Amino acid sequence: MSKVLMTVYNNFTHDSRVLKEANSLIDAGYDVEIVALLSGEVEPYEEMGKLKVHRVGINPVHLRFIKFLKDSKRDFAQLKRKMVNFYKKAIKSSNRIFKKILSIPKKFLSKINKFKGRILKKIVSIRRQLSVYTSKLEKSIISTLSCRHTEKYTIQVKDNKVTDVLRFIYCQFPVFQDKDNFVIKILKRTIRIIIKVCIYTPISIILLFILGITTINNALFYILAGILDIAFGTARFIIKLLGYFLKVIYEVLELVIVETLRLVANIVMSILRFPFSLLTNIINDNHEKSVIQKTDDRSKNDFTTLIINFLLKRHRLFCIFDFNKRIMQFCDNSSTTYDIVHSHDLNTLIFGYRYKKKYKTKLIYDSHELYLERNRFDSYSLLGKKIRVMVERKMIRKCDDVITVNVSIADYLADIYKVPVPKVIMNIPSAKEPVKRDESFSIRKQLSIPDDKMILLYSGAITFNRGIDKVIMSLKYNEDIHMVCMGYGADKFKDDLVNTAKESGVIDRFHFFGPVPGNQVTSYAASADIGVAPIENVCLSYYFCSPNKLFEYLLAGLPVITSNFPEMSRLVDEFGIGLTFDPSSPEDIARTIKEALVSEEIRSNVISKTREVISKYCWENEEKKLINMYEVL
């Protein structure tokens, strides 16, 4: 026997779809347990025949933190000042750090420029010395060659061998002794050229060493100085070229580095500003008092109150996460390992995804509606909705099977998340004979509505955007009609509807009744004259809805008028059992009510085709599809 775990985010007291699915699976031989939310006056554990219901309580982290805030005696105004001071100090420190980082390239370039300046000065100094040494050498040689000696020169080997050799040559050849001799001039010029060539050529070094000259006066220094002059000249050119490229590279790097650092600085500044901005936004944000938990603090600007309101605005999200965590803890502590997990709606799919990943079980996602396109007090932010869509897309693709309540929602899910078209298992009542009127279940009698007045019945949840206010407004166009709202709803919404009735002048023809037990809904509905489902087009989930109340009206033998939306229009038009209207127009609603009440064709279709509708749209047919799906798994 396969073990099935169903999860639902409510206390499982009015969820007819989950109950029908669980009982159908039990009848098919499955062992079914349900984990629901422990809220209200319900028991943590309950057995409904073979069905076991476990309810887990939640204690989300934000409520624990709020309790800490209220119980704590800390001065949160002081904490706020500390946060602001910390933010200011962090900004100053970051500014100093960024200035130091930006100054590094400038310091580096400055050092390069200084080093380049010192090199250039050294090169200029060496060049000057070289020119002086070259001039001195030339004069020394010429003066040596021009000297006159009457006596025969005898070579005496001394330290200055260069001078001795030149003097010996000069004295042995008298032709050199004539100053004005043309040959002497030529030789002098030749000597000058040779000296210059030898200074800039290393051959002179080899010649001098071949002659065995060990002491060459200052000639070797002059030669080396010439070589250094060439080297430093080349070095100077290279340094100038390198300096030019360094300057270009520096300008490019400076642009890149500065812009990068500015970008990093902006990011860091934004991160550092976040706590302060968050604090400022919280301070400037005027939140409405939460219907979940009201605070009675000293001032609206009290820091503790602002934090509490900020957290309570996200109350449902925190509760859903905590509920899924506690279901996981419940399963981890249980000795039972489930073969199939059936998650009802996205708010319990998080647990199903984690359980499948951990225990390698089968996972079914049962989407009762378009969860991310529901009727809400405040819509999701753009980023918040994007994240939720990504989460649902990731988890729905990991499911072994997906089911939903009608064709329109199935096609939408398949198109948005690129998954196979989910199976359609409608939320409709079981097949049974149409209910006959019973005076013990008479709304007219219990509300003392005259027999000559028609009763327009709205059955279901009394909440916002259900179009009830527009139907109330339409009563002023139909004076023979009383409207009855049968169901449960918050006092706030009921008070708003009463005010609408007073403003429209129809308060004497507007009534609340019930709520009544689920098995008595159709019995009471049979005492009305017409049923209405005035859903407003405020979200895709409402636009694609196929409410259970339509089939309850049919079982009660009532003509149906409903909003002109795809799924509801399909049912009404297929069997001719009612009419559709524009839910935003009280005039169109009033016209449709009159037409439906006087139409003999509609009344005859309701009487003659009710059984046909019931035989086609009944839970017994949907049950077969559910069982077949489980058997394939």
Buried (B, 14 or more C-beta within 10 A) or exposed (E): EBBBBBBBBBBBBEBBBBBBBBBBBBEBEBBBBBBBBBEEEBEEEBEEEEBBBBBBEBEBEBBEBBEEBEEEEEEBEEEBEEBBEEBEEBBEEBEEEBEEBBEEBEEEBEEBEEEBEEBBEEBEEBBEBBEEBBEEBBEBBEEBBEEEEEEEBEEEEEEBBBBBBBBBEBBEEEEBBEEEEEEBEEBBEEBEEBBBEBBEBEEBBEEBEEEEBEEBBEBBEBBBBBBBBEEBEEBBEEBEEBBEEBEEEBEEBBEEBEEEBEEEBEEBBEEBBEBBEEBEEBEEEEBEEBEEEEBEBEEEEBBBBBBBBBBBBEBBBBBBBBBBBBBBEBBEEEEEEBBBBBBBBBBBBBBBBBBBEEEEBBBBBBBBBBBBBBBBEEEBEEEEEEEBBEBBBEBBEEBBBBBBBBBBBBBBBBEBBEBEEBBBBBBBBEBEEBBEEEEEBBBBEEBEBEEEBBBBBBBBBBBBBBBBBBBBBBBBBBEEBBBBBBBEBEEEBBEBBBEBBEEBEBBEBBBBBBBBEEEEBBBBBBBBBBBBBBBBBBBBBBBBBBBBBBBBBBBBBBBBBBBBBEBBBBBBEEBBBBBBBBBEBBEBBBBBBBEBBEBEEBBEBBEEBBEEBBEBBBBEBBBEBBBEBBEEE
